[in-house]
Structure formats: structure tokens, C-alpha cells
Amino acid sequence: MSTVKEPQSYIDDMARTRGYVLDYHKVMAKHDFGVLQAANDLVGAAYLDQRALDRKTKELIFIVSLTVMRASKGHIQSHIRVALDLGVTAQEILEAIEISLPEAGVVAFQAGFDAWREVVGADGLEPTVQAFQGGSGAGA
């Protein structure tokens, strides 16, 4: 159970501990602080507390699970940024996201890939022949 804190102090501690806060964290801190604390305690036990898996591994797992669940781009990107800050390479993150391909398919993969591409500034090769331009959500 969390110690009693004021909502502002709590959200600041979340930002320091996680390296990010999401919009719903900010709103819940103001409007339903008790539920935010309860949800954060669960996240702490499963994700933030040091156990057998190190934080880098947990970030990679989070990135893949958020990709498979088709979470918002911003949510995926927050974990990509934390992973990079922890020393995970852009290539390692890409390889983790690629794990989503066989299980969740190309549409889920592309959402995670697009989040990664924006964060790391990856670009690609342009065809030298005429071709229609597909968006980041175009088929395989």
C-alpha cells in the first residue's frame, strides 16, 4: 500500500521512478487519487520493483506487449524513451517489436514500428522506380 502523499508529490514521484507519466496518471491524480495509487501499486509490484528481471528486460517486454495490444503511439514511445535512457539500443528495441509480427500481425507491428521510428529518427530508402506511396499503416 502506498504511503499517504499529496497528489502533486505523488505524480512527481511517479515521473522520477518511471521516467514518464501518462495523461491518465495526471487526471487520475486530481480526480481519483485513491484508484491511481492502487493501480500504481500493482505496476510497482509487477514492473518497477527489482525482482528477477532487470529494468531493461521489463521495458522490452512492455514495448512488445503494448505493441501487441495496439496501445497509443505515445504510450509505446514513453517506454521506448525509457529503454533508450537505460542503455537499450535502438536495434534491440526494433528486434523486440519485430517479435509481435508472427503473433499479432503486421498491423500491430506497424504501430509499434512507427512509434520506434519517430523516437529514434529512423529513415528508409525510397524506390527509384515509380510506385504508389503507402502510409505507415499500409499492408505488408
PyMOL commands that set and color helices and strands:
alter all, ss='L'
color gray80, all
select helices_A, chain A and resi 7-18+23-31+33-48+55-68+73-85+90-98+100-104+106-120
alter helices_A, ss='H'
color red, helices_A
deselect
rebuild
show_as cartoon
